Amino acid sequence: MQATSFEKDKIKIVLLEGIHASAEKVFSAAGYQNIVTATKSLPKSELEEVLADAHFLGIRSRTQVTEELLEASPRLAAIGCFCIGTNQVDLTATSLRGIPVFNAPFANTRSVAELVLGEMILLLRGVPQKNAAAHRGEWLKSATNSYETRGKTLGIVGYGHIGTQIGILAENLGMSVQYFDIESKLALGNAQAADSYEQLLATSDVVTFHVPETPITKNMMDQQAFEHLKEGAILINASRGTVVDIDALDKALASGRVSGAAIDVFPVEPKSNQDEFVSPLRAYDNVILTPHVGGSTMEAQANIGIEVAEKLVKYSDNGSTLSAVNIPEVALPSHEGKHRICHIHRNIPGILAKINDIFSSNNANIAAQFLQTNEKVGYVVTDIDRSSSVKAFEELKTIEGTIRTRILY
């Protein structure tokens, strides 16, 4: 995977699911021209065919990168998830193949925060049900169960980048903010950490979820959690579809325990815009249903396209794995006048010594060397003089435990 302009012409980049054109511009500006795009995810047979000779893959949330697909993609060097999550990628399989996976954990933060804030205001005012009634010719002019945000308590479950920004915006509306997170987090503004998840549920007028998809968060808003929820509270989920038990929410809405909800993500979502969306929540006027669009603004998608494409270009050009989710992170300077050899290997004792023995036996002058490891793999990047690089590079491939090697000119 050389970094010369000639070799860049040979590097094939596949961008699926309608990734923003900003990504293609980043690749083109860096000298990469062999770019294949598609506006949607591809069927398995087509996906395997297009990836058979691809070096870089860009996806959003629908394409599933399994071990079987990786086996059919022998040239694949890196994957970009043009979204926040990486659950659609087998991170263990990619790690053991030396394929870094990059994402955009921050680029759509503002978009999600604004959607949640808008939904919260509408639900507190009872606008969704009044709007639905008006569409049916009914006129529900009343202040009953219509409230301002000022003075209400917002409970944020998951106090990360999105949660903290929502908290700051909510405080500007005059709300009291409390949060719950499994890790200790520094409170921003006047936010307070709740003593427990149950305490947050019992004392919040609005509860919004911003957690990752993990075994711990699966159905964390279940029947038992709804029993702790404050009577008449509003529920918002713009995180992951598995976080809220939809059947339990259905019962809570029917009983009036929940006065309104906004759900952007679902346990099972249509595969395309042509497929029907099926959910018991369609029956409720006081529920805002959105098709997984929390981060779907033109600004967010453009920023995501730039952020992830730049990470892939940097990895291709200089070997940097900074912010990779499955490979040790190594931030690298430029390597003018030197050849850079990148070596990904299983994390077993003695690898670095063997690498340096090869450089020594080839009289290679090491200008710089970088190493990071995790529990499974290690990543060594070495800058050496050009005269001895090619022979040393070939010998590095023979070291037991080697997963992947690259030389950058």
C-alpha positions in Angstrom: 0.0 0.0 0.0 2.5 2.6 -1.2 1.9 6.4 -0.8 3.2 7.5 -4.2 0.7 9.0 -6.7 1.2 6.1 -9.0 0.3 3.6 -6.3 -2.7 5.7 -5.2 -4.2 5.2 -8.6 -4.3 1.5 -7.8 -6.0 1.9 -4.4 -9.7 1.2 -4.6 -12.0 2.9 -2.1 -15.6 1.8 -1.7 -18.1 4.2 -0.1 -21.6 2.8 0.6 -24.9 4.0 2.0 -24.9 7.5 0.5 -21.9 8.8 2.4 -21.7 12.6 2.0 -19.8 13.9 -1.0 -17.4 15.6 1.4 -15.6 12.3 1.9 -15.0 11.8 -1.8 -13.6 15.3 -2.0 -11.1 14.5 0.8 -9.9 11.4 -1.0 -9.6 13.2 -4.3 -7.7 16.1 -2.9 -5.2 13.5 -1.4 -4.7 11.9 -4.8 -7.1 9.0 -4.6 -9.2 8.7 -7.7 -10.4 5.0 -7.8 -13.5 5.6 -5.8 -16.7 3.5 -6.0 -19.9 4.9 -4.4 -23.4 3.6 -3.8 -26.4 5.3 -2.3 -27.5 2.3 -0.2 -26.1 -0.9 1.3 -25.5 -3.8 -1.0 -26.8 -7.4 -1.1 -24.2 -9.9 0.2 -23.2 -11.1 -3.3 -22.7 -7.6 -4.7 -20.9 -6.5 -1.5 -18.4 -9.4 -1.7 -17.9 -8.7 -5.4 -17.1 -5.0 -5.0 -14.8 -5.7 -2.0 -12.8 -8.5 -3.6 -10.2 -6.0 -4.7 -11.0 -3.1 -2.4 -8.4 -1.5 -0.1 -10.7 0.9 1.9 -14.4 0.6 2.8 -16.7 3.3 4.0 -20.1 2.4 5.5 -22.8 3.8 7.8 -25.0 1.6 10.0 -26.7 -0.9 7.7 -23.7 -2.7 6.2 -22.6 -5.6 8.4 -18.9 -6.4 8.2 -18.6 -10.0 9.4 -15.7 -12.4 9.6 -17.1 -14.1 6.5 -17.0 -10.8 4.6 -13.5 -10.0 5.7 -12.4 -13.5 4.5 -13.7 -12.6 1.1 -11.9 -9.2 1.1 -8.2 -10.1 1.1 -6.9 -6.6 0.2 -9.0 -4.6 2.7 -6.6 -2.4 4.7 -9.0 -0.2 6.8 -12.7 0.5 7.4 -14.4 3.8 8.0 -17.7 3.9 9.9 -19.2 7.2 8.8 -21.3 7.4 12.0 -20.8 7.2 15.7 -21.3 3.5 16.3 -19.1 0.6 15.2 -21.5 -2.3 16.2 -22.0 -3.2 12.6 -18.3 -4.3 12.3 -16.7 -7.4 13.9 -14.0 -5.5 15.8 -12.3 -8.7 17.0 -12.0 -10.1 13.5 -10.7 -6.8 12.0 -8.2 -6.4 14.9 -6.8 -9.9 14.3 -6.4 -9.1 10.6 -4.7 -5.8 11.3 -7.5 -3.8 9.8 -8.1 -0.6 11.7 -11.7 0.7 12.1 -12.3 4.4 12.3 -15.5 6.3 13.2 -16.8 9.8 13.9 -17.7 9.9 17.6 -18.2 13.7 17.8 -19.2 15.1 14.4 -23.0 14.8 14.9 -23.1 15.7 18.6 -24.8 19.1 18.0 -27.4 17.6 15.6 -28.5 15.0 18.1 -28.6 17.5 20.9 -30.8 19.9 18.9 -33.2 17.2 18.0 -33.6 16.0 21.6 -34.1 19.6 22.8 -36.7 20.3 20.2 -38.6 17.1 20.9 -38.5 17.8 24.6 -40.1 21.2 24.2 -42.8 19.9 21.9 -43.7 17.0 24.2 -43.9 19.2 27.3 -46.3 21.4 25.4 -48.4 18.5 24.1 -47.8 19.6 20.6 -47.6 16.1 18.9 -51.1 15.1 20.0 -52.6 18.5 19.2 -50.9 18.4 15.8 -52.2 14.9 15.1 -55.7 16.0 16.1 -55.6 19.0 13.9 -54.7 16.8 10.9 -57.9 14.9 11.7 -60.0 18.1 11.8 -60.1 18.3 15.6 -59.3 21.5 17.5 -57.7 20.9 20.9 -57.1 24.5 22.1 -56.3 24.0 25.8 -53.5 24.7 28.3 -54.2 21.4 30.1 -51.0 19.3 30.5 -49.0 21.9 28.6 -45.8 23.1 30.4 -42.8 25.3 30.0 -39.3 23.8 30.2 -38.3 26.3 32.9 -38.2 24.8 36.3 -38.4 21.2 35.1 -35.8 18.5 35.7 -34.0 16.8 32.9 -32.5 13.4 33.6 -29.6 12.4 31.2 -28.6 8.7 31.1 -25.1 8.6 29.6 -23.2 11.8 30.2 -20.8 11.7 27.3 -20.3 14.3 24.5 -24.0 14.4 23.5 -25.3 14.2 27.0 -23.2 17.0 28.3 -24.1 19.3 25.4 -27.8 18.6 25.9 -27.4 19.4 29.6 -25.8 22.8 28.8 -28.5 23.7 26.3 -31.2 22.6 28.8 -29.8 24.8 31.5 -30.0 27.8 29.2 -33.8 27.1 29.1 -34.0 27.2 32.9 -34.1 23.4 33.5 -32.4 21.6 36.4 -30.1 18.9 35.0 -29.1 15.6 36.6 -27.3 12.7 35.0 -26.3 9.1 35.6 -23.3 7.4 34.1 -21.5 4.2 35.0 -18.2 6.1 35.0 -17.4 9.2 37.1 -17.9 12.3 35.0 -17.1 15.9 35.6 -20.3 17.9 35.7 -20.6 20.8 33.4 -22.6 23.9 34.4 -24.8 23.3 37.3 -25.6 19.6 36.5 -25.6 17.2 39.3 -24.8 13.5 39.3 -27.8 11.4 40.4 -27.2 9.0 43.3 -28.5 6.1 41.2 -30.3 5.3 37.9 -33.5 4.6 39.9 -33.2 7.9 41.7 -32.8 9.7 38.3 -35.9 8.0 36.9 -38.0 8.8 39.9 -37.1 12.6 40.1 -36.9 13.6 36.4 -39.7 15.2 34.4 -37.9 14.3 31.2 -35.5 11.3 30.8 -33.2 11.1 27.7 -30.8 8.3 26.9 -27.3 8.7 25.3 -25.6 5.4 26.0 -23.7 2.9 23.7 -25.1 -0.5 22.8 -23.6 -3.0 25.4 -24.9 -5.9 27.4 -25.4 -3.5 30.3 -27.5 -1.1 28.4 -29.7 -3.7 26.7 -33.3 -3.1 27.8 -32.1 -0.9 30.6 -35.5 0.8 30.3 -37.6 -2.2 30.9 -40.8 -3.0 32.8 -39.0 -2.7 36.2 -37.4 0.6 35.2 -40.8 2.1 34.1 -42.1 1.3 37.6 -39.4 3.6 39.0 -40.2 6.4 36.5 -41.9 9.5 37.7 -45.6 9.5 37.0 -46.3 11.4 33.8 -42.6 11.8 32.8 -41.5 12.1 29.2 -39.0 9.6 27.7 -36.6 10.2 24.8 -34.3 7.7 23.2 -31.8 8.8 20.5 -29.0 6.4 21.4 -29.5 2.7 20.5 -32.6 0.8 19.7 -31.9 -1.9 22.2 -31.9 0.5 25.2 -35.7 0.8 25.6 -38.0 -2.2 25.8 -40.6 -1.2 23.2 -43.3 -3.5 24.7 -42.8 -2.1 28.1 -43.0 1.5 26.7 -46.2 0.5 25.0 -47.7 -0.5 28.3 -46.4 2.6 30.1 -48.0 4.9 27.4 -51.3 3.0 27.5 -51.5 3.3 31.3 -50.5 7.0 31.3 -47.3 6.4 33.3 -45.5 8.1 30.4 -47.1 11.2 29.2 -45.2 11.3 25.9 -42.1 9.9 24.2 -39.7 10.5 21.3 -38.0 7.5 19.8 -35.4 7.8 17.0 -33.9 4.3 17.2 -35.6 0.9 17.3 -34.6 -2.8 18.0 -35.6 -3.7 14.4 -35.5 -1.0 11.7 -36.5 -1.2 8.1 -33.7 -2.1 5.7 -34.7 0.6 3.2 -37.0 3.6 2.8 -39.3 1.4 0.8 -39.9 -1.1 3.6 -42.8 -0.6 6.1 -41.9 0.6 9.6 -43.7 -1.7 12.1 -44.1 -0.7 15.7 -46.9 -0.6 18.4 -45.9 3.0 19.0 -47.6 4.1 15.8 -50.9 4.0 17.7 -50.0 7.0 20.0 -50.5 10.6 19.0 -48.2 11.7 21.9 -45.2 9.8 20.6 -42.7 11.4 18.1 -41.3 8.7 15.9 -38.3 9.5 13.7 -36.4 7.1 11.4 -33.0 7.1 13.0 -32.2 10.7 12.0 -30.6 12.0 15.2 -27.4 12.8 13.4 -28.9 13.3 10.0 -28.4 16.9 9.2 -26.4 18.2 6.2 -23.9 19.8 8.6 -23.3 16.6 10.5 -23.1 14.4 7.5 -20.6 16.8 5.8 -18.5 16.9 9.0 -18.6 13.1 9.4 -17.6 12.6 5.7 -14.5 14.9 6.3 -13.6 13.5 9.7 -13.6 9.8 8.7 -12.1 10.2 5.2 -9.2 12.2 6.7 -8.5 9.4 9.2 -8.4 6.9 6.4 -6.2 9.1 4.2 -3.8 9.6 7.1 -3.6 5.9 7.8 -3.0 5.2 4.1 -0.4 8.0 3.7 1.6 7.8 7.0 0.3 4.9 9.0 -1.4 6.9 11.8 -4.0 4.9 13.7 -5.0 7.8 16.0 -8.7 7.2 17.2 -8.9 3.7 15.7 -11.4 1.7 17.8 -9.8 -1.7 17.5 -6.0 -1.2 16.8 -3.5 0.4 19.2 -3.5 4.1 18.6 -0.2 5.6 17.2 0.0 9.3 16.2 2.7 9.8 13.7 4.6 12.7 12.2 5.5 13.0 8.6 8.4 10.9 7.3 10.1 12.9 4.5 13.3 11.4 3.3 12.7 8.1 5.0 10.8 4.9 4.3 8.2 4.0 6.9 7.6 0.4 7.8 4.4 -0.5 9.6 4.2 -3.9 11.4 1.0 -5.1 13.0 1.4 -8.3 15.0 0.0 -10.5 17.7 0.9 -9.2 21.1 3.4 -11.8 22.1 6.8 -11.3 23.9 9.9 -10.7 21.8 8.4 -9.2 18.6 10.1 -5.8 18.9 13.5 -7.4 19.5 13.1 -9.6 16.4 12.0 -6.5 14.4 15.1 -4.6 15.5 17.4 -7.6 14.9 16.3 -7.6 11.3 17.0 -3.8 11.0 20.4 -4.3 12.6 21.3 -7.2 10.3 20.5 -5.1 7.3 22.5 -2.1 8.6 19.3 0.0 8.7 19.6 3.3 10.5 16.5 3.8 12.6 15.5 7.4 12.5 12.4 7.0 14.6 10.3 4.2 16.1 6.8 4.1 17.6 5.1 1.2 19.5 1.7 0.7 21.0 0.0 -2.5 22.1 -3.3 -3.7 23.4 -4.2 -7.1 24.9 -4.4 -8.7 21.4 -2.2 -6.9 19.0 0.8 -4.6 18.8 1.7 -1.9 16.2 5.3 -0.9 15.5 6.1 1.9 13.1 9.7 2.4 12.1 11.3 5.1 9.9 14.6 3.9 8.3 17.0 4.9 5.5 15.7 4.1 2.1 18.8 2.1 1.0 18.0 -0.8 3.4 14.2 -0.7 3.6 13.1 -3.1 0.9 15.1 -6.1 2.1 14.3 -5.5 5.7 10.6 -5.2 4.9 10.5 -8.6 3.2 12.2 -10.2 6.2 9.8 -8.6 8.6 7.0 -10.6 7.0 8.6 -13.9 8.2 8.5 -13.0 11.9 6.1 -15.4 13.7 3.0 -13.5 14.9 3.1 -11.1 12.0 -0.4 -10.0 11.0 0.2 -7.3 8.4 3.1 -5.2 7.1 3.1 -2.1 5.0 5.9 0.1 3.6 5.3 3.7 2.9 7.7 5.6 0.6 
